[in-house]
């Protein structure tokens, strides 16, 4: 998790993901954001 934090905080190195992986991940992420907004 430390590497993920550093990546997000410093915007480096860039994470490059395949378009199909992005689409498969979008729904669970949107659900998590929806739940946390309640």
Protein Blocks (a to p, Z undefined) as FASTA:
>chain_A
ZZmmmmmmnopacddddfklmmmmmmmmmmmmmmmmZZ
